[in-house]
Amino acid sequence: MASPLAAWKSRPRFERQSAWALLAAINGRRPARYSRYFQVPSFFMSWGATEAAVPWAALNAVRTVGAIRRGEHRSASGKAAVAAQLAAIGAAASFVVEGRRTDEQFNAALAPWLDDQTIRDRPSSVRAGAVVPLFYGGRNRRSRSRGIPFSPESRGLRLDVYEPLTSARPDERRPAIVQIHGGAWAVGDKREQGIPLLNHLAANGWVGFNVNYRLSPRVRAPEHLIDCKRAIAWIRDHADDYGIDPDFICVTGGSAGGHLSALCALTANDAEFQPGFEDADTSVQAAVPFYGAYDMADTSLMVKGYRETFLEPVVFGSRFSDDPTPFEKYSPIRRVRPDAPPMMIIHGTRDALIPIEAARPFAQRLGEVSESAVVWVELDGAQHAFDIFPSARTVRTIEYVERFLDGCHRGVIK
């Protein structure tokens, strides 16, 4: 008797592809968010199916048409395979519809400030029909300088600069944005994340800085944060070189970068995290964390074993049971303060790596304590790292982040 694996391999390719397509559609709707063993593969499958729904649906359609032309739909199993493909294509269409409703969710979150017409009707240089310029910059949108060192302590710490092509007026000072990449504090690079947002902001008159930081396990917490604060201090010191306003520097990032950007906002000028540059001004005037982890001490809302199997051995190099202090100090939720800068916190409801339930307490606590604006945005159907794909959801998200930051810059949101 053939093994299940052998039986599976013996099926026609189209039938196997259809089974995977249907599984991806189901998983896209209900990813395994709390499974220790299936969380990561479920994320990757859901990530592609939901955030790249248009090309995924197109691929399934091409496969289905090809199978029908070959006559593979005539058998009972072939008919089932076609039905599975049609269901997957229908699911992809529903994912696109969800993404196109992103405007509604941002408008609801920004409702207290939408009386200001310049926020409600702010013209955008990027629309859904301009995806390629948004993601790749376009010749008329920005210039970029790569690999600029910002720390004498580590030559490996470098940043990229995104500037508008138009020169600033002699008396003009532009706002700045610092982008911190994600990757679980252990992988990732400035060349991989934040590019769409930086391109869009540069097209709207901002100067963007995409920064690297040293990664675990080569370094342990809080070295990642220290490196990010070094970058902010360097940017402020070099404000004249880039024509930026040293009194208006903002920070953003996703995943680990969301965690670090929130910490940067909440630990301004904290000498503990500024060894050797204690007197440097590392304050930021606004922050936009995407799908971040905000509590390293209480991980009960994360996947089981997250702290014991990853945070302790890789990120901290110490056990929580021996000393919880480093974990507490590295938790944005435990550093909330009344004088925190305005924040827009963005998270997807289907995030498989950092469940939205783990982020809500931070947004709630910050809203209770901070005297500044706190904008909490739940994006229906969005997966972790959704903004890496050039989707309708990403285009709209980037537009609204720019509206929020512009409102902060003009003092409408504060």
C-alpha positions as CSV (number, residue, x, y, z in Angstrom):
1,M,0.0,0.0,0.0
2,A,1.4,3.4,-1.0
3,S,2.3,5.9,1.7
4,P,0.2,9.1,2.0
5,L,3.2,11.1,0.7
6,A,3.6,8.8,-2.3
7,A,-0.2,9.0,-3.0
8,W,0.0,12.8,-2.8
9,K,2.9,13.0,-5.2
10,S,1.1,10.7,-7.7
11,R,-1.8,13.1,-8.1
12,P,-1.7,15.4,-11.1
13,R,0.2,18.6,-10.6
14,F,-2.9,20.8,-11.0
15,E,-4.8,18.9,-8.3
16,R,-1.9,19.4,-5.9
17,Q,-1.7,23.1,-6.8
18,S,-5.4,23.5,-6.2
19,A,-5.2,21.8,-2.8
20,W,-2.4,24.2,-1.8
21,A,-4.4,27.2,-3.1
22,L,-7.4,26.2,-1.1
23,L,-5.3,25.6,2.0
24,A,-3.6,29.0,1.5
25,A,-7.0,30.7,1.2
26,I,-8.3,29.1,4.4
27,N,-5.1,29.9,6.2
28,G,-5.2,33.5,4.9
29,R,-8.6,33.9,6.6
30,R,-7.7,32.1,9.8
31,P,-3.9,31.8,10.3
32,A,-2.4,29.8,13.1
33,R,-1.6,32.7,15.3
34,Y,-0.9,30.9,18.6
35,S,0.6,27.6,17.4
36,R,4.3,27.1,18.4
37,Y,4.9,24.8,15.5
38,F,2.7,26.2,12.8
39,Q,2.9,29.9,13.5
40,V,5.8,30.7,11.2
41,P,4.8,28.6,8.2
42,S,1.2,29.8,8.6
43,F,2.4,33.4,8.6
44,F,4.4,33.0,5.4
45,M,1.5,31.3,3.6
46,S,-1.0,33.8,4.9
47,W,1.3,36.7,4.1
48,G,1.5,35.8,0.4
49,A,-2.2,34.9,0.0
50,T,-3.5,38.1,1.6
51,E,-1.0,40.8,1.0
52,A,-0.1,39.6,-2.5
53,A,-3.7,38.6,-3.3
54,V,-3.8,40.1,-6.9
55,P,-0.7,38.2,-8.3
56,W,-1.7,35.1,-6.3
57,A,-5.2,35.1,-7.8
58,A,-3.8,35.8,-11.3
59,L,-1.4,32.8,-10.9
60,N,-4.3,30.5,-9.8
61,A,-6.4,31.8,-12.7
62,V,-3.7,31.0,-15.2
63,R,-3.3,27.5,-13.8
64,T,-7.0,26.9,-13.9
65,V,-7.4,28.0,-17.5
66,G,-4.4,25.9,-18.5
67,A,-5.9,22.8,-16.8
68,I,-9.3,23.3,-18.5
69,R,-7.6,23.6,-21.9
70,R,-5.8,20.4,-21.2
71,G,-9.1,18.7,-20.3
72,E,-8.1,18.0,-16.7
73,H,-11.5,19.3,-15.5
74,R,-13.4,16.3,-16.9
75,S,-12.7,13.9,-14.1
76,A,-14.4,14.1,-10.7
77,S,-11.1,15.0,-9.0
78,G,-10.4,17.6,-11.8
79,K,-13.8,19.2,-11.2
80,A,-13.0,19.4,-7.4
81,A,-9.6,21.0,-8.2
82,V,-11.2,23.6,-10.4
83,A,-13.7,24.3,-7.6
84,A,-10.9,24.7,-5.1
85,Q,-9.1,27.1,-7.4
86,L,-12.3,29.2,-7.9
87,A,-12.7,29.3,-4.1
88,A,-9.1,30.5,-3.7
89,I,-9.6,33.2,-6.3
90,G,-12.8,34.3,-4.6
91,A,-10.9,34.5,-1.3
92,A,-8.2,36.6,-2.9
93,A,-10.9,39.0,-4.2
94,S,-12.2,39.3,-0.6
95,F,-8.7,40.1,0.6
96,V,-8.4,42.8,-1.9
97,V,-11.7,44.3,-0.9
98,E,-10.6,44.3,2.7
99,G,-7.4,46.1,1.8
100,R,-9.4,48.8,-0.1
101,R,-11.3,49.5,3.1
102,T,-8.2,50.7,4.8
103,D,-9.3,54.3,4.3
104,E,-12.3,53.7,6.5
105,Q,-10.2,52.4,9.4
106,F,-7.8,55.3,9.2
107,N,-10.6,57.8,9.0
108,A,-12.2,56.3,12.0
109,A,-8.9,56.4,14.0
110,L,-8.2,60.0,12.9
111,A,-11.8,61.2,13.5
112,P,-10.9,63.6,16.3
113,W,-8.7,65.6,13.9
114,L,-10.6,65.3,10.7
115,D,-12.3,68.7,11.3
116,D,-9.1,70.1,10.0
117,Q,-9.6,70.2,6.2
118,T,-5.9,69.9,5.4
119,I,-5.9,66.4,7.1
120,R,-9.2,65.3,5.7
121,D,-8.6,66.4,2.2
122,R,-4.8,66.4,2.1
123,P,-3.7,65.9,-1.5
124,S,-1.4,63.0,-2.0
125,S,1.4,62.6,-4.6
126,V,0.8,58.9,-4.6
127,R,-2.4,57.0,-5.5
128,A,-3.2,53.4,-6.1
129,G,-2.4,53.8,-9.8
130,A,1.2,54.9,-8.9
131,V,2.5,51.8,-7.2
132,V,5.7,51.5,-9.1
133,P,6.9,55.1,-8.3
134,L,5.8,54.6,-4.7
135,F,7.9,51.5,-4.2
136,Y,10.9,52.2,-6.4
137,G,11.2,55.9,-5.9
138,G,10.7,57.2,-9.4
139,R,13.3,59.6,-11.0
140,N,11.2,62.6,-10.0
141,R,10.6,61.7,-6.4
142,R,13.7,61.4,-4.4
143,S,17.5,61.0,-4.3
144,R,19.2,58.5,-2.1
145,S,22.6,58.3,-0.4
146,R,23.6,54.9,0.8
147,G,25.8,53.4,3.5
148,I,26.7,56.5,5.5
149,P,28.4,55.6,8.8
150,F,26.8,57.2,11.9
151,S,28.7,55.6,14.8
152,P,32.5,55.8,15.5
153,E,32.0,52.9,17.9
154,S,30.9,50.5,15.1
155,R,31.8,50.9,11.5
156,G,29.1,48.5,10.6
157,L,26.4,51.0,11.6
158,R,25.3,52.8,8.5
159,L,22.2,54.6,7.2
160,D,20.7,55.5,3.9
161,V,19.3,59.0,3.3
162,Y,16.2,59.7,1.2
163,E,15.8,63.4,0.1
164,P,13.5,65.3,-2.2
165,L,15.1,66.1,-5.5
166,T,14.0,69.7,-5.3
167,S,16.5,71.8,-3.2
168,A,15.3,73.4,0.0
169,R,15.0,77.2,0.2
170,P,17.9,78.9,2.1
171,D,15.5,79.5,5.0
172,E,13.7,76.2,4.8
173,R,14.1,73.3,7.3
174,R,12.6,70.0,6.4
175,P,11.1,67.5,8.8
176,A,13.0,64.2,9.2
177,I,11.8,60.6,9.6
178,V,13.9,57.7,11.0
179,Q,13.0,54.2,9.8
180,I,14.0,51.2,11.9
181,H,13.8,47.8,10.2
182,G,12.3,44.7,11.8
183,G,13.5,41.1,11.9
184,A,13.1,39.9,15.4
185,W,16.2,41.9,16.5
186,A,18.3,39.1,14.9
187,V,17.9,39.5,11.1
188,G,17.0,42.3,8.6
189,D,18.6,45.3,7.0
190,K,17.8,48.9,6.1
191,R,17.7,47.9,2.4
192,E,14.7,45.6,2.9
193,Q,12.0,47.6,4.7
194,G,10.4,51.0,4.9
195,I,11.3,51.9,1.3
196,P,7.7,52.7,0.2
197,L,7.1,55.1,3.1
198,L,10.5,56.8,2.8
199,N,9.9,57.3,-1.0
200,H,6.5,58.8,-0.3
201,L,7.6,61.1,2.4
202,A,10.6,62.3,0.4
203,A,8.1,63.1,-2.5
204,N,6.2,65.2,0.1
205,G,9.2,67.2,1.3
206,W,10.6,65.0,4.1
207,V,14.1,63.7,4.6
208,G,14.2,60.1,5.5
209,F,16.9,58.0,7.2
210,N,16.8,54.2,7.0
211,V,19.1,52.9,9.8
212,N,20.8,49.7,10.7
213,Y,21.5,48.4,14.2
214,R,23.6,45.5,15.5
215,L,21.7,42.3,15.6
216,S,21.3,39.5,18.2
217,P,22.8,37.1,19.2
218,R,26.0,39.1,18.4
219,V,24.7,41.8,20.8
220,R,22.1,41.7,23.5
221,A,19.4,44.0,24.6
222,P,19.5,47.0,25.0
223,E,22.3,47.4,22.4
224,H,19.7,47.6,19.5
225,L,18.0,50.6,21.2
226,I,21.4,52.2,21.9
227,D,22.3,52.0,18.2
228,C,19.0,53.5,17.1
229,K,19.4,56.4,19.6
230,R,23.0,56.9,18.3
231,A,21.4,57.3,14.8
232,I,18.9,59.9,16.1
233,A,21.7,61.9,17.8
234,W,23.9,61.7,14.6
235,I,21.0,63.0,12.5
236,R,20.4,65.9,14.8
237,D,24.1,66.8,14.8
238,H,24.1,66.7,11.0
239,A,20.9,68.6,10.5
240,D,22.6,71.4,8.6
241,D,24.1,68.9,6.2
242,Y,20.7,67.7,5.1
243,G,18.7,70.8,5.6
244,I,16.5,69.3,8.2
245,D,14.8,70.8,11.3
246,P,16.6,69.4,14.4
247,D,13.5,70.2,16.4
248,F,11.3,67.9,14.3
249,I,12.6,64.4,13.9
250,C,10.1,61.5,13.9
251,V,10.6,57.7,14.1
252,T,8.9,54.7,12.6
253,G,9.5,51.0,12.1
254,G,7.8,47.6,11.9
255,S,7.9,44.5,14.1
256,A,11.2,44.7,16.1
257,G,11.5,48.1,14.5
258,G,8.0,49.0,15.9
259,H,9.2,48.0,19.3
260,L,12.4,50.0,19.0
261,S,10.7,53.1,17.5
262,A,8.2,53.0,20.4
263,L,11.1,52.8,22.9
264,C,13.0,55.6,21.2
265,A,9.9,57.8,21.7
266,L,9.5,56.8,25.3
267,T,13.1,56.9,26.4
268,A,14.1,60.3,25.1
269,N,17.5,61.5,26.6
270,D,17.6,58.5,29.0
271,A,21.3,58.3,29.9
272,E,21.0,54.6,30.7
273,F,20.5,53.9,27.0
274,Q,23.0,56.5,25.8
275,P,26.4,55.4,27.0
276,G,29.1,57.7,25.8
277,F,26.6,60.2,24.5
278,E,24.5,60.9,27.6
279,D,24.1,64.6,26.8
280,A,22.9,64.1,23.2
281,D,19.3,65.0,22.4
282,T,17.6,61.8,21.3
283,S,14.0,63.1,21.6
284,V,11.6,62.5,18.7
285,Q,8.5,64.6,17.9
286,A,6.2,61.8,16.7
287,A,6.3,58.0,16.3
288,V,4.6,55.5,14.1
289,P,5.2,51.9,15.3
290,F,3.9,49.2,13.0
291,Y,2.9,45.7,14.4
292,G,5.4,45.9,17.2
293,A,6.0,43.9,20.4
294,Y,5.4,46.1,23.4
295,D,5.8,43.9,26.5
296,M,8.9,41.7,27.0
297,A,8.0,40.9,30.6
298,D,4.4,39.7,30.1
299,T,4.3,37.5,27.0
300,S,1.0,35.7,28.0
301,L,-0.7,37.1,24.9
302,M,2.0,35.9,22.6
303,V,2.6,32.3,21.3
304,K,3.4,29.9,24.1
305,G,7.2,29.7,24.8
306,Y,8.0,32.9,22.9
307,R,10.0,34.3,25.8
308,E,11.7,31.1,27.0
309,T,12.7,29.8,23.5
310,F,13.6,33.0,21.8
311,L,13.8,36.2,23.8
312,E,15.8,34.8,26.6
313,P,18.5,32.8,24.7
314,V,18.7,35.1,21.6
315,V,17.7,38.7,22.4
316,F,18.6,39.1,26.1
317,G,21.1,36.3,26.9
318,S,19.5,36.0,30.3
319,R,16.6,34.3,32.1
320,F,13.5,36.2,33.1
321,S,13.2,34.1,36.2
322,D,16.7,35.1,37.3
323,D,16.2,38.8,36.8
324,P,13.1,40.3,35.2
325,T,14.5,43.9,35.2
326,P,16.1,43.9,31.7
327,F,12.9,42.6,30.2
328,E,10.8,45.2,32.0
329,K,13.1,48.0,31.0
330,Y,12.9,46.9,27.4
331,S,9.1,47.0,27.3
332,P,7.5,50.1,25.9
333,I,4.3,49.4,27.8
334,R,6.2,49.8,31.1
335,R,7.8,53.1,30.0
336,V,4.6,55.0,29.1
337,R,4.8,58.6,30.3
338,P,2.6,61.7,30.2
339,D,5.1,63.6,28.0
340,A,5.3,61.0,25.3
341,P,5.2,62.4,21.8
342,P,2.2,61.9,19.5
343,M,2.0,58.3,18.3
344,M,0.1,56.4,15.6
345,I,0.2,52.7,16.4
346,I,-0.8,50.4,13.5
347,H,-1.5,46.7,13.7
348,G,-3.3,44.1,11.6
349,T,-6.1,41.9,13.0
350,R,-4.7,38.7,11.4
351,D,-1.1,39.3,12.5
352,A,0.2,35.7,13.0
353,L,3.6,36.6,14.5
354,I,2.6,39.3,17.0
355,P,-1.2,38.9,17.7
356,I,-3.1,42.1,17.8
357,E,-4.3,41.1,21.3
358,A,-0.7,41.6,22.5
359,A,-0.6,45.1,21.1
360,R,-3.9,46.5,22.3
361,P,-2.9,46.9,26.0
362,F,0.0,49.1,25.0
363,A,-2.2,51.4,22.9
364,Q,-4.8,51.5,25.7
365,R,-2.2,52.3,28.4
366,L,-0.6,54.9,26.3
367,G,-3.9,56.5,25.6
368,E,-4.7,56.6,29.3
369,V,-1.4,58.2,30.3
370,S,0.0,60.3,27.5
371,E,-1.0,63.9,27.2
372,S,-0.3,63.8,23.4
373,A,-2.4,62.3,20.6
374,V,-2.6,58.5,20.5
375,V,-4.0,57.1,17.3
376,W,-4.7,53.3,17.4
377,V,-5.4,51.8,14.0
378,E,-6.6,48.2,13.6
379,L,-6.4,47.1,10.0
380,D,-9.0,44.4,9.3
381,G,-7.4,41.4,7.7
382,A,-3.8,42.8,7.6
383,Q,-1.0,40.3,8.2
384,H,2.4,41.0,9.9
385,A,4.8,43.0,7.6
386,F,1.9,43.7,5.3
387,D,3.5,46.9,4.0
388,I,6.3,45.1,2.2
389,F,3.9,44.2,-0.6
390,P,2.7,46.9,-3.1
391,S,-0.9,46.3,-2.2
392,A,-3.9,48.6,-2.0
393,R,-3.7,48.4,1.8
394,T,-0.1,49.5,1.8
395,V,-0.6,52.5,-0.6
396,R,-3.5,53.8,1.6
397,T,-1.6,53.2,4.8
398,I,1.4,55.2,3.6
399,E,-0.8,58.0,2.6
400,Y,-2.4,58.2,6.0
401,V,0.9,57.9,7.9
402,E,2.0,61.0,5.9
403,R,-1.2,62.8,6.8
404,F,-0.7,62.0,10.5
405,L,3.0,63.1,10.4
406,D,2.1,66.3,8.5
407,G,-0.6,67.1,11.1
408,C,2.0,66.7,13.8
409,H,4.5,68.9,11.9
410,R,1.9,71.6,11.5
411,G,0.8,71.4,15.1
412,V,-2.7,70.2,14.2
413,I,-2.1,66.9,15.9
414,K,-0.2,67.2,19.2
